Amino acid sequence: MGKKSEYFKEYNAQAGKKARIKVYEKMCKGCEICVAFCPVNILEMKGLIVIVNNVDKCTKCMFCELRCPDFAITVE
């Protein structure tokens, strides 16, 4: 599960993996564009906020970050 802060929810991969996804919940409008562009289907909508199901499967393609019109998701 993600680590929650006041500004974002952070999803970190397990040891040995390097993916880190941050979802800025206050900026997310729930448009689902990031979900549609994720090639490994790790993103899903929970209400109007995107959540990350399995960050270990993230390939760091950054399609979600590039396509988000609100800059609500980042991949590190």
Summary of the structure (lengths in Angstrom):
residues: 76
radius of gyration: 11.1
end to end distance: 16.9
largest distance: 32.5
contacts: 199
relative contact order: 0.28
helix: 17%
strand: 28%
